[in-house]
Amino acid sequence: MQHLFSTTRNTSEMFNVNTIIWDWNGTLLNDIDVSIESINELLSNRNLPILTKEKYRDVFGFPIIDYYQRIGFDFAKESFDIPARQYIESYKKNYNKATLHKNANTLLEYYNTRGYKQLILSASEINMLREQISGHSISHFFNEIAGLSDIYAASKALLGIRTLENLGISPLQACLIGDTTHDFEVAQEIGCHCILINGGHHSDKKLRQTGVSVLEEIKDIRKLLV
């Protein structure tokens, strides 16, 4: 079954899509406070300036190693592997504090009943990703849960391309929904449509620089994807 997708980018063009590719962290899972708490623990331990939520949303990005360098980590003094592992350890201690964004569960059920294929595409390590999704009792909504094989968040786009190929889904029939400019970049590399949502890991200003539709809340997706 295909469905009509409309974009608000000064056009009334409609797309036939049958697949939603959901980003996880920041899009379905509201984990920004947990993420800031975890990175600030590492920064504090190195006597580096901690991040406010506003600052975090402006500096966070991919590749993760570049983001770490922007906020003061010196990889001439220590290997990137050290803070990368420390961050995951801190995040794992606290991620049970994170909840799904309001209306996320309702949306997943809505699109499930409408016959959409739904996928998770995440730069998170796959075992942690599956554990988190299972903990929120939403695994049954997804045709595929795709995460990386390590903790370094390196190649989300390639993972997305391979996942669609394995499922026999054309990128033109898919829409990626995310909360960062990186999700937009991933969608471009995959060749699929994209919607971005505020309230995650990037500021509204950064999201709007992409030129794609930016929505205030996840429930607003139904205005564009029916």
N, C-alpha and C positions, 0 to 999 in steps of 0.2 A: 504494500500500500504506500502511495506517495501522498505527501501533504504539501500545502502551499506555505511558503515562507516569504514574508514581505520584509523589505528593509526600508528604513526611514532615511537613507542617505540621499535625500533630494531626488528620489526616483520611485516609481510605482511598480518597478519590475518585480515579478514573482518567480520563485524558484520551486521546483519540485524536489522535496527532500523526504527521506524516509528514516533518517538516522540522526540522533542527537549524540554528540560526543561531549560528555561532561568533564570539565576539569574538576578536581577534588578539593584540594586545599584552597580555601578562600572563596570558592564558588558554591559548592554544596556544603562543605564543612566550614563553619565559622571559627577558624583557628588563629586569627591574626593576633589576639592577645597572648595565646600560648607561644606563638612564634616569637613575638617581641620579648616575652619573658625569658625564653630560652637563649636568644642571641644576646640579650643584655647580661645574662649570667656570664657568658663567655667574655664579653667586653669588660665587665666589671673585674673579672679575674685577671685581666691584662692591664688594668688601669686606663682603659680607653673610654671615651665618652659614650654613655648609653644613649639609646634611641627613644625619642618620643614616637607616638603612633604616626603623627604627621611626617616626621623625618623618615621613619621606616618606610612609609608608603612612597616617599620620593626617591629613596636610594635602593630599595630592594630590586633585584632583577637577576637575570641569567646572562652568562654563565655564573653559577654560584661563587666560583673563585674570584671573579671580578667584583661581585657585590661585597665579598669579605674584604677585599683590598680597599674598596671605596670607604669602608667604615673603620679602617685603621689597622687591619691585620697585616703583619709583615712576614711574608713567606721566605724572606732571607734569614729570619730568626727561627722559624718553625715550619714544618711541612703542613701543607693544606690539609692533609689527612688528619692531623691532630684536632683542629677545631671542627672539622666536618663530623668526626665521630663524637666529639663532645656535645655538639649541637643535637645530634640524634639522640644521645643518651638523655640529655635534658628534656628534649621534646617528648620522648617516650614516657618520662616520669609524669608529665603534665597533660598529655593530649586527651585524657579522659575528661578534662574540664571543658573541652571544645564540644559544642553542640552543632547540629545541622542548622543552616540558616532557616529562618522562619518561612514556612510554606514550601520548603524543599521536598519534604516527604509527599505532600499533596500533589506537587507538580510531577514528581516521578510516577506516581500512581495515575495521574491524568494522562500523561503521554504513553504510559503502558497500555491503558484502556483504548487509546486512540490508535494503537498498532505500530507505534514507532519502535525501531530498534534503539536501544540506549546503551552507550558504552561509557566506561570511565577511562580517561587518558591522563596519567599523572606522572610527574617526575619523582614521585615518592618510590622508595624501595618496595617491591611487590608484596612481600610478606607482611610488612607493617601496614601497607595499604589495604590488603584483604582483611587484616585484623580489625582495622578501624571501621571499614564498611560493614563488616559482619556485626560489630558492636552496636551499630545503629540500626540493625535489622532491615537493611535495604538491599542486600545482595541479590535478591530475587528479581529486582527490576532490571538488571543489566545482562545483556547478551555477552559482554566481555568486560573484564577488569584488567586493564593494561598498565603495569608499572615497570620501573626499571629494576635491573638485576643487582644494583649496588646503591650506595647512599649518596652518590656524587651528582645526581640530577643533571646528566650530561646531554642526552639525545632524545628528547621527548618527541620531536618531529619525526625522526626515523621510526620510532616505536609506533607512532600514529599511522604512518604510511604502511608499515608491515601489518598492523592490525586490520586496517581496512582491506588490504589485499587478501589476507587470510580469510576474512569473512565474505569476500566477494562483493564489497560495497564500493560503489563509485564515489570518489570525493565530492563530486558535484551533487550527490544526493545526501550529503551530510552537512551538519552545522555544528561547529565547535562553540561551546559556551564556556567562557572563562572570566577571570578577574584581573588579568595582567596584560601588559603589552606583549609579553612573551607568548601568551596564548594566541594573540593576533598573528604574531610571526610564525608560530607553529601552524596555524590554519592556512597561512599563505603557502608555506612549504608543502603542506598536505594537498592544497588545492581545494579546500572546502570553504563554506561560508562561515561567518563568525559573528557572535554577539558577545559583548562584554558587560559585566555587572559591577556596579559600585558596591562598596562595603567589604572588599577583600584586601588584597595585598598591594594594590596600586591606587594612587589618588585619581579622582575624577579627571583632573587636568591631564595626567599622563595618558589615561585611557582614551580621552577624546582626541588626542594627537594622532591616533590610528586612523580616524575617519570612518570607522564602522559604528554601528548602533551601540550606544552606551545606555543601559537601563539603571534606574535607581535601586530597584529591588528585584529579587529573583522571580517573584510572582508576575512581574511585568512582561516576562517572556511570552506569556499567552497573547499579548498584543501583537507580537510579531510572528510567532510560530503557533499555528492554530491546530 
